[in-house]
């Protein structure tokens, strides 16, 4: 049985595969096809609601599939889906930072992409905007390269697709300079906030978060 962070979705499953290589994923999908089993992917399982597993199915535990490679000249980082944002921050610090991530760094990249998460940076927007490209394994074991310019239809399905359209095996992400912010605070009536955001915050490139 497996559960998510809510402890409300205990599910009886066929088994768990601790993924360490692309071949682990391919062999699991082949086994699942031969035995007519469902396959789902899971990271730290904080997308609460039972999204990461199905009764009687196989769960790909991606947490051990977490290599990170920094390309300083291209200003990108290439990661396997089991890497957490905390892992990536440790590699990028002190010179660089991720361009977009969830507001907590405990999540895995694969999970964040699968829900198209957003963080606190209103200018960066949702995670999709900072993905340069991905490699995705389909149900037949083939691997497709997808990006906003290549295989865009599959790219749009995988980002925010909860793992229903393929298994992410690699993602290349934009990175940014690791700048230091000065914090500010203002107390106002909540009804005033939309006008404040539209008039003072949204188009001011000096406001980062």
Residue pairs with C-beta under 8 A, 6 or more apart in sequence:
1 10
1 11
1 12
1 13
2 10
2 11
2 13
2 16
2 42
2 45
2 53
2 59
3 9
3 10
3 11
3 45
4 45
4 46
4 47
4 48
4 49
4 50
4 51
4 52
5 44
5 45
5 46
5 48
6 48
6 49
8 48
9 48
9 49
9 50
9 53
11 50
11 53
11 54
11 55
12 55
12 56
13 53
13 54
13 55
13 56
13 57
13 58
13 59
14 37
14 56
14 57
14 58
15 58
15 59
16 58
16 59
16 61
17 24
17 28
17 58
17 59
17 60
17 61
18 24
18 61
18 63
18 64
19 25
19 28
19 60
19 61
19 62
19 64
19 65
19 82
20 64
20 65
21 65
22 137
22 143
22 169
24 60
24 65
25 60
25 137
25 167
25 169
26 137
26 141
28 39
28 58
28 60
29 39
29 137
29 139
29 140
29 141
29 167
30 141
31 37
31 58
32 38
32 39
32 57
32 58
33 139
33 140
37 56
37 57
37 58
38 54
38 56
38 57
38 58
39 57
39 58
39 59
39 60
39 167
40 51
40 52
40 53
40 54
40 57
40 58
40 59
40 60
40 163
41 52
41 59
41 60
41 62
41 81
41 110
41 114
41 163
41 167
41 168
42 52
42 53
42 59
42 60
42 61
42 62
42 111
43 52
43 62
43 63
43 81
43 82
43 84
43 107
43 108
43 110
43 111
44 63
44 84
44 106
44 107
44 108
44 111
45 52
46 106
46 107
46 111
47 111
47 114
47 115
47 162
51 162
51 163
52 59
52 111
52 163
53 59
60 167
62 80
62 81
62 82
62 108
62 110
63 82
63 108
64 82
65 80
65 81
65 82
65 169
66 79
66 80
66 81
66 82
66 83
66 84
66 87
66 108
67 79
67 80
67 83
68 77
68 78
68 79
68 80
68 83
68 87
68 88
68 91
69 77
69 78
69 79
70 77
70 91
70 92
70 96
70 175
71 77
71 78
72 95
72 96
75 96
75 174
75 175
75 176
76 132
76 172
76 173
76 174
76 175
77 88
77 91
77 92
77 96
77 98
77 172
77 173
77 175
78 170
78 171
78 172
78 173
79 88
79 109
79 170
79 171
79 173
80 109
80 169
80 170
81 108
81 109
81 110
81 111
81 113
81 167
81 168
81 169
81 170
81 171
82 108
82 109
82 110
83 108
83 109
84 105
84 106
84 107
84 108
84 109
85 98
85 101
85 102
85 104
85 105
85 106
85 107
85 109
85 112
86 105
86 106
88 98
88 101
88 109
89 97
89 98
89 105
92 98
92 175
92 178
93 178
94 178
95 177
95 178
96 175
96 176
96 177
96 178
97 175
97 176
97 177
97 178
97 179
98 130
98 173
98 175
98 176
99 121
99 124
99 130
99 173
99 174
99 175
99 176
100 118
100 119
100 121
100 124
100 125
100 126
100 127
100 129
100 130
100 174
101 107
101 112
101 117
101 119
101 127
102 112
102 117
102 118
102 119
103 119
103 120
107 117
109 171
109 173
110 168
110 171
112 127
113 127
113 128
113 131
113 134
113 158
113 159
113 168
113 171
114 158
114 159
114 160
114 161
114 162
114 163
114 168
115 160
115 162
116 126
116 127
116 128
116 159
116 160
117 126
117 127
118 124
118 125
118 126
118 127
120 209
121 208
121 209
122 201
122 202
122 209
123 205
123 207
123 208
124 130
127 159
128 159
128 160
130 173
130 174
131 147
131 148
131 155
131 159
131 171
131 172
131 173
131 174
132 147
132 172
132 173
132 174
133 145
133 146
133 147
133 150
133 171
133 172
134 145
134 146
134 147
134 155
134 158
134 168
134 170
134 171
134 172
135 143
135 144
135 145
135 146
135 168
135 169
135 170
135 171
136 143
136 144
136 145
136 146
136 154
136 158
136 165
136 166
136 167
136 168
136 169
137 143
137 166
137 167
137 169
138 144
138 166
139 166
143 169
144 151
144 154
144 166
145 151
146 152
146 154
146 155
146 158
147 155
148 155
154 165
154 166
157 164
157 165
158 165
158 166
158 168
179 208
181 208
181 209
188 196
201 207
